[in-house]
Every structure is written in C-alpha cells, then in structure tokens.
Amino acid sequence: MGFSIALIVFSLLLMLLVLMHKGKGGGLSDMFGGGMQSSVGGSSVAERNLDRITVVVGLLWFACIVTLGILMKVNN
C-alpha cells in the first residue's frame, strides 16, 4: 500500500518537473532567473538543478515500479 501511494506521488511530481523544463519557447525555469544566464553561458543553475531533481525523482519512480512488480509476483 505504501509503495502504491509513493508511486502516485512520484508520478505527479515527475509530471510537474517535466512540464517545468525548458522547451523551444522557454519554461518555468525562466521565472527563477534562468532566462538571462542561459543566453550568456550555457545552462543556468536553476536548469541544472531541475535536471538533477528530475533524474532523482525518475529513478525513485522506477524503483517503486520495480518494487511493486516484485511484491505482486511474490504475493501471487
């Protein structure tokens, strides 16, 4: 039950984080000062941190999927 709730939370958080990423027209990371720095030199600190957080949440989401699959196989 706990992993199911964690999966729902990580899914919603991952969806929000992916939508915050910068696309062709800019993203929500520009609201936090990423727009000015990205034109001067590469990606901004806000974008790099958003990338890192997204990767961590994605790995946690994947771990929940694998754990739920193992638990369902063991219980059946």
Biotite code that builds the C-alpha atoms (Angstrom):
import biotite.structure as struc

atoms = struc.array([
    struc.Atom([0.000, 0.000, 0.000], chain_id="A", res_id=1, res_name="MET", atom_name="CA", element="C"),
    struc.Atom([2.813, 2.394, 0.874], chain_id="A", res_id=2, res_name="GLY", atom_name="CA", element="C"),
    struc.Atom([4.596, 1.840, -2.431], chain_id="A", res_id=3, res_name="PHE", atom_name="CA", element="C"),
    struc.Atom([1.349, 2.495, -4.336], chain_id="A", res_id=4, res_name="SER", atom_name="CA", element="C"),
    struc.Atom([0.960, 5.860, -2.636], chain_id="A", res_id=5, res_name="ILE", atom_name="CA", element="C"),
    struc.Atom([4.632, 6.641, -3.249], chain_id="A", res_id=6, res_name="ALA", atom_name="CA", element="C"),
    struc.Atom([4.176, 5.738, -6.915], chain_id="A", res_id=7, res_name="LEU", atom_name="CA", element="C"),
    struc.Atom([1.252, 8.143, -7.243], chain_id="A", res_id=8, res_name="ILE", atom_name="CA", element="C"),
    struc.Atom([3.190, 10.939, -5.530], chain_id="A", res_id=9, res_name="VAL", atom_name="CA", element="C"),
    struc.Atom([6.325, 10.356, -7.630], chain_id="A", res_id=10, res_name="PHE", atom_name="CA", element="C"),
    struc.Atom([4.232, 10.181, -10.821], chain_id="A", res_id=11, res_name="SER", atom_name="CA", element="C"),
    struc.Atom([2.595, 13.530, -10.140], chain_id="A", res_id=12, res_name="LEU", atom_name="CA", element="C"),
    struc.Atom([5.891, 15.099, -9.111], chain_id="A", res_id=13, res_name="LEU", atom_name="CA", element="C"),
    struc.Atom([7.650, 13.745, -12.194], chain_id="A", res_id=14, res_name="LEU", atom_name="CA", element="C"),
    struc.Atom([4.898, 15.091, -14.423], chain_id="A", res_id=15, res_name="MET", atom_name="CA", element="C"),
    struc.Atom([5.214, 18.529, -12.825], chain_id="A", res_id=16, res_name="LEU", atom_name="CA", element="C"),
    struc.Atom([9.008, 18.527, -13.127], chain_id="A", res_id=17, res_name="LEU", atom_name="CA", element="C"),
    struc.Atom([8.930, 17.523, -16.802], chain_id="A", res_id=18, res_name="VAL", atom_name="CA", element="C"),
    struc.Atom([6.448, 20.294, -17.538], chain_id="A", res_id=19, res_name="LEU", atom_name="CA", element="C"),
    struc.Atom([8.749, 22.797, -15.821], chain_id="A", res_id=20, res_name="MET", atom_name="CA", element="C"),
    struc.Atom([11.618, 22.016, -18.220], chain_id="A", res_id=21, res_name="HIS", atom_name="CA", element="C"),
    struc.Atom([12.535, 24.485, -20.879], chain_id="A", res_id=22, res_name="LYS", atom_name="CA", element="C"),
    struc.Atom([11.238, 23.702, -24.329], chain_id="A", res_id=23, res_name="GLY", atom_name="CA", element="C"),
    struc.Atom([11.547, 25.670, -27.537], chain_id="A", res_id=24, res_name="LYS", atom_name="CA", element="C"),
    struc.Atom([9.655, 28.645, -26.168], chain_id="A", res_id=25, res_name="GLY", atom_name="CA", element="C"),
    struc.Atom([11.111, 28.665, -22.651], chain_id="A", res_id=26, res_name="GLY", atom_name="CA", element="C"),
    struc.Atom([9.948, 27.023, -19.482], chain_id="A", res_id=27, res_name="GLY", atom_name="CA", element="C"),
    struc.Atom([9.054, 27.775, -15.915], chain_id="A", res_id=28, res_name="LEU", atom_name="CA", element="C"),
    struc.Atom([12.739, 27.690, -15.007], chain_id="A", res_id=29, res_name="SER", atom_name="CA", element="C"),
    struc.Atom([12.998, 31.102, -16.710], chain_id="A", res_id=30, res_name="ASP", atom_name="CA", element="C"),
    struc.Atom([10.799, 32.509, -13.962], chain_id="A", res_id=31, res_name="MET", atom_name="CA", element="C"),
    struc.Atom([13.574, 31.796, -11.456], chain_id="A", res_id=32, res_name="PHE", atom_name="CA", element="C"),
    struc.Atom([16.308, 33.693, -13.283], chain_id="A", res_id=33, res_name="GLY", atom_name="CA", element="C"),
    struc.Atom([17.332, 31.095, -15.832], chain_id="A", res_id=34, res_name="GLY", atom_name="CA", element="C"),
    struc.Atom([16.493, 33.186, -18.875], chain_id="A", res_id=35, res_name="GLY", atom_name="CA", element="C"),
    struc.Atom([19.211, 35.811, -18.566], chain_id="A", res_id=36, res_name="MET", atom_name="CA", element="C"),
    struc.Atom([22.040, 33.484, -17.626], chain_id="A", res_id=37, res_name="GLN", atom_name="CA", element="C"),
    struc.Atom([21.287, 30.889, -20.293], chain_id="A", res_id=38, res_name="SER", atom_name="CA", element="C"),
    struc.Atom([21.990, 33.374, -23.106], chain_id="A", res_id=39, res_name="SER", atom_name="CA", element="C"),
    struc.Atom([25.342, 34.355, -21.568], chain_id="A", res_id=40, res_name="VAL", atom_name="CA", element="C"),
    struc.Atom([26.870, 30.983, -20.833], chain_id="A", res_id=41, res_name="GLY", atom_name="CA", element="C"),
    struc.Atom([25.264, 27.571, -21.231], chain_id="A", res_id=42, res_name="GLY", atom_name="CA", element="C"),
    struc.Atom([22.563, 26.355, -18.913], chain_id="A", res_id=43, res_name="SER", atom_name="CA", element="C"),
    struc.Atom([21.744, 28.131, -15.696], chain_id="A", res_id=44, res_name="SER", atom_name="CA", element="C"),
    struc.Atom([21.987, 26.811, -12.166], chain_id="A", res_id=45, res_name="VAL", atom_name="CA", element="C"),
    struc.Atom([18.200, 26.565, -11.956], chain_id="A", res_id=46, res_name="ALA", atom_name="CA", element="C"),
    struc.Atom([18.029, 24.401, -15.082], chain_id="A", res_id=47, res_name="GLU", atom_name="CA", element="C"),
    struc.Atom([20.836, 22.105, -13.900], chain_id="A", res_id=48, res_name="ARG", atom_name="CA", element="C"),
    struc.Atom([19.185, 21.680, -10.502], chain_id="A", res_id=49, res_name="ASN", atom_name="CA", element="C"),
    struc.Atom([15.850, 20.996, -12.188], chain_id="A", res_id=50, res_name="LEU", atom_name="CA", element="C"),
    struc.Atom([17.571, 18.348, -14.332], chain_id="A", res_id=51, res_name="ASP", atom_name="CA", element="C"),
    struc.Atom([19.119, 16.713, -11.264], chain_id="A", res_id=52, res_name="ARG", atom_name="CA", element="C"),
    struc.Atom([15.853, 16.694, -9.315], chain_id="A", res_id=53, res_name="ILE", atom_name="CA", element="C"),
    struc.Atom([14.017, 15.242, -12.313], chain_id="A", res_id=54, res_name="THR", atom_name="CA", element="C"),
    struc.Atom([16.562, 12.432, -12.667], chain_id="A", res_id=55, res_name="VAL", atom_name="CA", element="C"),
    struc.Atom([16.369, 11.586, -8.946], chain_id="A", res_id=56, res_name="VAL", atom_name="CA", element="C"),
    struc.Atom([12.563, 11.549, -8.947], chain_id="A", res_id=57, res_name="VAL", atom_name="CA", element="C"),
    struc.Atom([12.604, 9.453, -12.136], chain_id="A", res_id=58, res_name="GLY", atom_name="CA", element="C"),
    struc.Atom([14.906, 6.890, -10.509], chain_id="A", res_id=59, res_name="LEU", atom_name="CA", element="C"),
    struc.Atom([12.700, 6.770, -7.409], chain_id="A", res_id=60, res_name="LEU", atom_name="CA", element="C"),
    struc.Atom([9.643, 6.312, -9.638], chain_id="A", res_id=61, res_name="TRP", atom_name="CA", element="C"),
    struc.Atom([11.385, 3.435, -11.451], chain_id="A", res_id=62, res_name="PHE", atom_name="CA", element="C"),
    struc.Atom([12.386, 1.845, -8.127], chain_id="A", res_id=63, res_name="ALA", atom_name="CA", element="C"),
    struc.Atom([8.743, 1.983, -6.981], chain_id="A", res_id=64, res_name="CYS", atom_name="CA", element="C"),
    struc.Atom([7.609, 0.305, -10.214], chain_id="A", res_id=65, res_name="ILE", atom_name="CA", element="C"),
    struc.Atom([10.167, -2.499, -9.822], chain_id="A", res_id=66, res_name="VAL", atom_name="CA", element="C"),
    struc.Atom([9.365, -2.970, -6.111], chain_id="A", res_id=67, res_name="THR", atom_name="CA", element="C"),
    struc.Atom([5.629, -3.129, -6.768], chain_id="A", res_id=68, res_name="LEU", atom_name="CA", element="C"),
    struc.Atom([6.223, -5.668, -9.537], chain_id="A", res_id=69, res_name="GLY", atom_name="CA", element="C"),
    struc.Atom([8.320, -7.862, -7.250], chain_id="A", res_id=70, res_name="ILE", atom_name="CA", element="C"),
    struc.Atom([5.776, -7.598, -4.436], chain_id="A", res_id=71, res_name="LEU", atom_name="CA", element="C"),
    struc.Atom([2.916, -8.539, -6.765], chain_id="A", res_id=72, res_name="MET", atom_name="CA", element="C"),
    struc.Atom([4.867, -11.534, -8.074], chain_id="A", res_id=73, res_name="LYS", atom_name="CA", element="C"),
    struc.Atom([5.740, -12.745, -4.570], chain_id="A", res_id=74, res_name="VAL", atom_name="CA", element="C"),
    struc.Atom([2.168, -12.346, -3.244], chain_id="A", res_id=75, res_name="ASN", atom_name="CA", element="C"),
    struc.Atom([0.643, -14.345, -6.113], chain_id="A", res_id=76, res_name="ASN", atom_name="CA", element="C"),
])
